[in-house]
């Protein structure tokens, strides 16, 4: 039961992030996104991923793997927009 709750939480939190990530990837518009927030968010998600790997928790690993990839892409676009 506890693993099921963890998997549901992982799916919901990752799914809640996807619309913003998809919109940003499609439009490449990051003007409304805070750079500091995305740096902190990406670092936090990455650390959750590492934590999940250490404790061998599939829900934590899977959710944070997907979220980290999308967060890193958005962070890349944000950094790229600052150079333009």
LINKAHU-V167925 format. One record per helix or strand of 2 or more residues. SS is the DSSP state (@ for helix, = for strand). FROM is the first residue (numbers start at 1). LEN is the number of residues. If there is no record, write none. Layout:
BEGIN
SS|FROM|LEN + SS|FROM|LEN
END
This chain:
BEGIN
@|2|26 + @|35|21 + @|58|26
END
